[in-house]
Amino acid sequence: MVAEVIDNTTSRGRTLRFLYDCPHDEFKRELFALGESPLPRYIIDRRENPHATADDMDDFQCIYAKNEGAVTAPATGLHFSRELMKRMEIKGLNFAYITLHCSLSAFHDIEVEDLTKHKMDSEQMIIGAEACRVVNEAKLAGHHVCAVGTSVVKATETSVGTDGLLKEYDGWTNKFIFPPYDFGLADSMIANFYHPMSILLMETAAFGGYELVMEAYDLAVKNGYQFGCFGDALLILND
């Protein structure tokens, strides 16, 4: 298998063209065989065998995942099970699904003091008409709009209009959200307890307010909450 770099993106990325004469399914199978589930280092370090297992392919995946393209899971979605989704549906909650192919942005250190100069990796995102309909009907009716994770917030803040409604979008985003930031769409958010100095924590602090989020983190540390992808969740409400 041979890959040729045909383009350098504006945010550390590369576009590759694979030279491999075979059916797509075979190419995909061979390509996937070269890698494994991208588990966090703090998970791998706890194991005798440092490699991902077959179970990790299911465990490190959102139950509603559909489209291939991300290099890591949008980890806040890992909190949802099919049973929980059904219970929420019975209670009258509506779901809107969007696509954002998560990049390696969350793993890059911030190397600048001026956050406006930090460069994010570009991520492909698709927001369709059905998602816009569900979200906008809810917002116009005065209901809450809850974003599941920083990736969802990043995507919706890329595509929200000046009227506060979600717009269809098929393209790329490299939006970096940090305090202070005026959010245009969601009024509540579910987030993980992210690691210090991460862009994910910065976005959470921008959404919930720095002091309130730090208070929640202090409470999490005192009570032994787990941080990271397989850790506990944080719900931020606007009441």
Rosetta blueprint (number, residue, H / E / L):
1 M L
2 V E
3 A E
4 E E
5 V E
6 I E
7 D E
8 N E
9 T L
10 T L
11 S L
12 R L
13 G L
14 R E
15 T E
16 L E
17 R E
18 F E
19 L E
20 Y L
21 D L
22 C L
23 P L
24 H H
25 D H
26 E H
27 F H
28 K H
29 R H
30 E H
31 L H
32 F H
33 A L
34 L L
35 G L
36 E L
37 S L
38 P L
39 L L
40 P L
41 R H
42 Y H
43 I H
44 I H
45 D L
46 R L
47 R L
48 E L
49 N L
50 P L
51 H L
52 A L
53 T L
54 A H
55 D H
56 D H
57 M H
58 D H
59 D H
60 F L
61 Q L
62 C L
63 I L
64 Y L
65 A L
66 K L
67 N L
68 E L
69 G L
70 A L
71 V L
72 T L
73 A L
74 P L
75 A H
76 T H
77 G H
78 L H
79 H H
80 F L
81 S L
82 R H
83 E H
84 L H
85 M H
86 K H
87 R H
88 M H
89 E H
90 I H
91 K L
92 G L
93 L L
94 N L
95 F L
96 A L
97 Y L
98 I L
99 T E
100 L E
101 H L
102 C L
103 S L
104 L L
105 S H
106 A H
107 F H
108 H L
109 D L
110 I L
111 E L
112 V L
113 E L
114 D L
115 L H
116 T H
117 K H
118 H L
119 K L
120 M L
121 D L
122 S L
123 E E
124 Q E
125 M E
126 I E
127 I E
128 G L
129 A H
130 E H
131 A H
132 C H
133 R H
134 V H
135 V H
136 N H
137 E H
138 A H
139 K H
140 L H
141 A L
142 G L
143 H L
144 H L
145 V L
146 C E
147 A E
148 V E
149 G L
150 T H
151 S H
152 V H
153 V H
154 K H
155 A H
156 T H
157 E H
158 T H
159 S H
160 V E
161 G L
162 T L
163 D L
164 G L
165 L L
166 L E
167 K L
168 E L
169 Y E
170 D E
171 G E
172 W E
173 T E
174 N L
175 K L
176 F L
177 I L
178 F L
179 P L
180 P L
181 Y L
182 D L
183 F L
184 G L
185 L L
186 A L
187 D L
188 S E
189 M E
190 I E
191 A E
192 N E
193 F L
194 Y L
195 H L
196 P L
197 M L
198 S L
199 I H
200 L H
201 L H
202 M H
203 E H
204 T H
205 A H
206 A H
207 F H
208 G H
209 G L
210 Y H
211 E H
212 L H
213 V H
214 M H
215 E H
216 A H
217 Y H
218 D H
219 L H
220 A H
221 V H
222 K H
223 N L
224 G L
225 Y L
226 Q L
227 F L
228 G L
229 C L
230 F L
231 G L
232 D L
233 A E
234 L E
235 L E
236 I E
237 L L
238 N L
239 D L
